[in-house]
Amino acid sequence: MTKARWGVLGCADFALRRAIPAMLEAPSVELVAIASRTRDKAERFRNEFNLPRAYDAYEELLRDPQIQAVYIPLPHSMHAEWAVKAAEAGKHSLCEKPFACTAEEAQQAALAASRCGVHTAEAFMWRLHAQHERARAIVESGAIGPVRLLRMGFSIVIERGSNIRLIPELGGGCLLDLGCYVVSAARFYFGTEPTLAYARADFDPEFKVDTKVCVMLEFPDGRAIMDCSFDLPQRRQLEIYGEKGSITFAQPWQPDPEATICVNDKPEKFARQNHYVTMFEHFSHCFATGTEPRYGSEDAVQQMRVLDAIRRSIDTGHPQRVDN
């Protein structure tokens, strides 16, 4: 199969550590170019990964006729904007989470992709890992009975100061950065959309972003209780409880080097898998064959609707309906 030709918009540290190495490892990906707003940074990444071209403007990369798709690891506030610009340039786009900062922005990006005949999707790599495919199959089989409760948490400790996660104008805060994982997991395992969100949050007095958020989502058949934080010890938690059993995860988001789930306290181990590679392979195959991504723009828009409801609840102090 002919390799899909990709470019990367932005020289984020995450792209350096995770995404670009995965793209270079993916058999169906040919990474053609990198773009930054500064020539020095673009050239540094080009030399680091031995890439053919480097651009000092995102627009220049989008004008490259050889590039078919772009990966967007820019600050949160820029995701939807550049997904729209990529679509208008005829490029498919895989956008880092969160897909946008609001559901309205997400909808604009989705409509642009549809109008321009390209794919766009949110880069939630974890859903394509074998441990989650196995766990979801167990849930759908009824082996643990109807799912009634999910308990989830994602916390890290970040350094204060010049940290992009602490800048409100760039979409900072732990809900968009970490909470998006637990929200997407709730939607993934219930297999439906929540109807109601209730949330409380703590805000940093200096940086004015949420640093601790607790959420309850009401689903038609059960509830998800979750939290995320920038100032609690590192924790990654996912527990699924059905009427007849449970599934728990050792490392739900970043299983490295191997993944383990416990089904009714019996462990199942999975071979090492770079789910970033799986993600780029899947998306490349979709636009090469004209098939829809497993989780496309519609899913990304609905994800943002849930996050919007959570923020409305934080602002009002009351439960909020989720727009579905």
Buried (B, 14 or more C-beta within 10 A) or exposed (E): EEBBBBBBBBBBEEBBEBBBBBBBEBEBBBBBBBBBEEEEBBBBBBEEBEBEBBBBBBEBBBEBEEBBBBBBBBBBBBBBBBBBBBBBBEBBBBBBBBBBBBBEBBBBBBBBBBEBEBBBBBBBBBBBBBBBEBBBEBBEEEBBEEBBBBBBBBBBEBEEEEEBBBBBEBBBBBBBBBBBBBBBBBBBBBEEBBBBBBBBBBBBEEBEBBBBBBBBBBBEEBBBBBBBBBBBEEEBBBBBBBEEBBBBBBBBBEBEEEBBBBBEEEEBEBEEBBBBBBBBBBBBBBBBEEEEBEBBBBBBBBBBBBBBBBBBBBEEEEBBEBEE
